[in-house]
Amino acid sequence: MTPLGDAGRHQGLRSLQMLPRPTRRTPQLDALEPVRVTAEQRRATHMAASILLGYPDASVRGASGAVREVTAQLPVPVRTRLVAFLDALDAADAAALEALYVQTFDLKRRCAMYLSYYAAGDTRRRGMALVRFVQAYRAAGWELSGDELPDYLPTVLELSARCGDPRSDEGRVAAALLDAHREGIEVLRSALAALASPWTGVVEAVCLTLGPVDAATRERVLDLVTSGPPTEMVGLSALGPQEPGPLRPFTPGGTAAEEVRR
């Protein structure tokens, strides 16, 4: 489909770090009841969401037809949410949708697309959290070659789609990343719903394919919805620059790897 990564979105994250804490409370939504999906349906949902949650440029809009074809195999609650967004994507003015994306995901703390941000915020813990994401990708046999941070939700969803059977070692790594940051995904869903955002259904489709939300996670979600992520201004350059490109197979010896996302 389309490679992930957009250098301009890093500027968006840096801008997001400088915003004051909002005072308006985002209402917490009830957890969605998971639907029964096969491993292949889960992978297809996560790849579709990975694409549709990316910056809605020409490449994402051009992929809408292929994504729409894939949704035909998905359970109705998942399919209807993805198709609703595809319809909105096809009907929207391109420039207006791109501006709305930046306004939503780069300028609102509770709509951050970076999963470790919800637990670590702008604190020193964030750097170590990002390192753990990189280690998890490598444990699953993949590495990042793009300019997005490793906790970027579309990239994590792509990893989940690429790892195959969730019962495999690689699949368990991807599932663990999503499970460990479920509260961030739920806060994102709540915030998008409060905004009546067209991306709400895409995040809901992902949530429908994950496990049920337990009581401890609900408490963490409520706390984050109420107070927002923690703040402590620090730099996030510890990982160093990355070469432009998509998620690719991990090659410890440095051997060039073929791009895997088309």
Backbone hydrogen bonds, N-H to C=O, Kabsch-Sander energy under -0.5 kcal/mol:
donor,donor_aa,acceptor,acceptor_aa,energy
9,R,6,D,-2.0
10,H,6,D,-0.6
10,H,7,A,-1.1
11,Q,7,A,-0.9
12,G,8,G,-1.3
13,L,9,R,-1.9
14,R,10,H,-2.3
15,S,11,Q,-2.3
16,L,12,G,-2.2
17,Q,13,L,-1.7
18,M,14,R,-0.7
18,M,15,S,-1.1
19,L,16,L,-1.2
26,T,225,V,-1.0
35,V,208,L,-2.4
37,V,35,V,-0.5
42,R,38,T,-2.4
43,R,39,A,-2.2
44,A,40,E,-2.5
45,T,41,Q,-2.5
46,H,42,R,-2.4
47,M,43,R,-2.4
48,A,44,A,-2.4
49,A,45,T,-2.7
50,S,46,H,-2.2
51,I,47,M,-1.9
52,L,48,A,-2.6
53,L,49,A,-2.1
54,G,51,I,-1.4
57,D,55,Y,-2.8
61,R,57,D,-2.5
62,G,58,A,-2.5
63,A,59,S,-1.0
63,A,60,V,-0.6
64,S,61,R,-1.1
67,V,63,A,-2.4
68,R,64,S,-2.5
69,E,65,G,-1.8
70,V,66,A,-1.6
71,T,67,V,-1.8
72,A,68,R,-0.6
72,A,69,E,-1.0
73,Q,70,V,-1.6
74,L,71,T,-1.7
78,V,75,P,-0.6
79,R,75,P,-3.1
80,T,76,V,-2.9
81,R,77,P,-0.9
82,L,78,V,-2.0
83,V,79,R,-3.0
84,A,80,T,-2.0
85,F,81,R,-1.5
86,L,82,L,-2.4
87,D,83,V,-2.8
88,A,84,A,-1.9
89,L,85,F,-3.0
90,D,86,L,-2.5
91,A,87,D,-1.7
92,A,88,A,-1.7
97,L,93,D,-2.4
98,E,94,A,-2.3
99,A,95,A,-2.2
100,L,96,A,-2.2
101,Y,97,L,-2.1
102,V,98,E,-2.0
103,Q,99,A,-2.5
104,T,100,L,-2.2
105,F,101,Y,-2.9
106,D,101,Y,-0.5
106,D,102,V,-1.6
107,L,102,V,-0.7
108,K,104,T,-0.6
111,C,108,K,-1.6
112,A,109,R,-1.1
115,L,113,M,-0.6
115,L,151,D,-2.5
117,Y,114,Y,-1.3
118,Y,114,Y,-0.5
118,Y,115,L,-1.1
119,A,115,L,-0.6
120,A,116,S,-2.9
121,G,116,S,-0.6
121,G,117,Y,-1.6
122,D,230,P,-1.6
123,T,120,A,-0.6
123,T,121,G,-0.9
126,R,123,T,-1.6
127,G,124,R,-0.6
128,M,124,R,-0.8
129,A,125,R,-2.0
130,L,126,R,-2.3
131,V,127,G,-1.9
132,R,128,M,-2.1
133,F,129,A,-1.6
134,V,130,L,-2.0
135,Q,131,V,-2.4
136,A,132,R,-2.3
137,Y,133,F,-2.4
138,R,134,V,-2.1
139,A,135,Q,-2.3
140,A,136,A,-1.6
141,G,138,R,-1.2
142,W,137,Y,-3.0
143,E,248,R,-3.1
145,S,246,P,-0.7
152,Y,149,L,-1.6
153,L,113,M,-3.3
155,T,152,Y,-1.1
156,V,152,Y,-2.0
157,L,153,L,-2.6
158,E,154,P,-1.9
159,L,155,T,-2.4
160,S,156,V,-2.2
161,A,157,L,-2.2
162,R,158,E,-2.4
163,C,159,L,-1.8
164,G,161,A,-0.5
168,S,165,D,-2.0
171,G,165,D,-0.5
172,R,168,S,-2.5
173,V,169,D,-1.5
174,A,170,E,-1.9
175,A,171,G,-2.5
176,A,172,R,-2.3
177,L,173,V,-1.8
178,L,174,A,-1.8
179,D,175,A,-2.7
180,A,176,A,-2.8
181,H,177,L,-0.9
182,R,179,D,-1.4
185,I,181,H,-1.6
186,E,182,R,-2.5
187,V,183,E,-2.4
188,L,184,G,-2.3
189,R,185,I,-2.3
190,S,186,E,-2.5
191,A,187,V,-2.7
192,L,188,L,-2.5
193,A,189,R,-2.3
194,A,190,S,-2.2
195,L,191,A,-1.2
196,A,193,A,-1.3
197,S,192,L,-2.6
200,T,197,S,-1.6
203,V,199,W,-1.7
204,E,200,T,-2.5
205,A,201,G,-2.2
206,V,202,V,-1.5
207,C,203,V,-2.4
208,L,204,E,-2.1
209,T,205,A,-0.6
209,T,206,V,-1.6
210,L,207,C,-1.2
214,D,212,P,-0.6
218,R,214,D,-2.2
219,E,215,A,-2.0
220,R,216,A,-1.9
221,V,217,T,-2.7
222,L,218,R,-2.4
223,D,219,E,-2.1
224,L,220,R,-2.4
225,V,221,V,-3.0
226,T,222,L,-2.1
227,S,223,D,-2.8
228,G,224,L,-2.3
232,E,122,D,-0.7
240,G,237,S,-1.5
248,R,143,E,-2.7
250,F,141,G,-3.2
254,G,251,T,-2.5
260,V,247,L,-0.8
262,R,260,V,-0.7
